Amino acid sequence: MIKAETVEQFYILKWLEANFVMELLEIKLVDRYTVKIKDADNKIARVTYAGKDNITLTNDTTY
């Protein structure tokens, strides 16, 4: 299990746990506010924290 390096990443990881099957994700910490994920189908997304209850998931092309 990956460990958050910032409070913002902690909230992202909690959100991922609530919305995805964590065992099926590859997770990469990008910066203070961003985490990238890759699922079992090799689809990649950027997850960004922008404040309380404001986490966005955006398609991405590179992991």
C-alpha positions in Angstrom: 0.0 0.0 0.0 1.3 3.4 -0.9 1.7 6.0 1.8 0.8 9.6 1.3 3.6 12.2 1.6 1.2 15.2 2.0 -2.2 15.8 3.6 -3.6 16.5 0.2 -2.4 13.1 -1.1 -3.9 11.5 2.0 -7.3 12.9 1.1 -6.9 11.7 -2.5 -6.0 8.1 -1.3 -9.0 8.1 1.0 -11.2 9.1 -1.9 -9.7 6.4 -4.1 -10.3 3.8 -1.3 -14.0 4.8 -1.2 -14.5 4.7 -5.0 -12.2 2.1 -6.4 -10.8 -1.4 -5.7 -7.4 -0.4 -4.6 -5.8 -3.8 -5.3 -6.5 -3.2 -9.0 -4.8 0.2 -9.2 -1.2 1.2 -9.7 -0.7 4.5 -7.9 2.0 7.1 -8.4 2.5 10.2 -6.3 3.1 13.2 -8.7 3.2 16.3 -6.5 1.6 17.7 -3.4 -1.9 17.9 -4.9 -1.8 15.2 -7.6 -1.8 11.4 -7.9 -1.8 9.3 -11.1 -3.6 6.0 -11.3 -3.5 3.2 -13.8 -6.3 0.5 -13.7 -6.3 -3.2 -14.8 -7.2 -2.1 -18.3 -4.2 0.2 -18.5 -6.4 3.3 -18.4 -4.6 6.3 -16.8 -6.1 9.1 -14.9 -4.9 12.1 -12.9 -6.5 12.7 -9.5 -6.2 16.2 -8.2 -7.1 17.7 -4.8 -8.3 21.3 -4.9 -9.8 21.6 -1.4 -12.2 19.9 0.9 -14.7 17.8 -1.0 -13.1 18.9 -4.3 -11.3 16.0 -5.9 -11.2 15.7 -9.7 -10.5 12.7 -11.9 -9.1 13.5 -15.4 -8.1 11.2 -18.2 -4.4 11.2 -18.9 -2.1 9.6 -21.5 1.1 9.0 -19.6 1.8 7.2 -16.3 
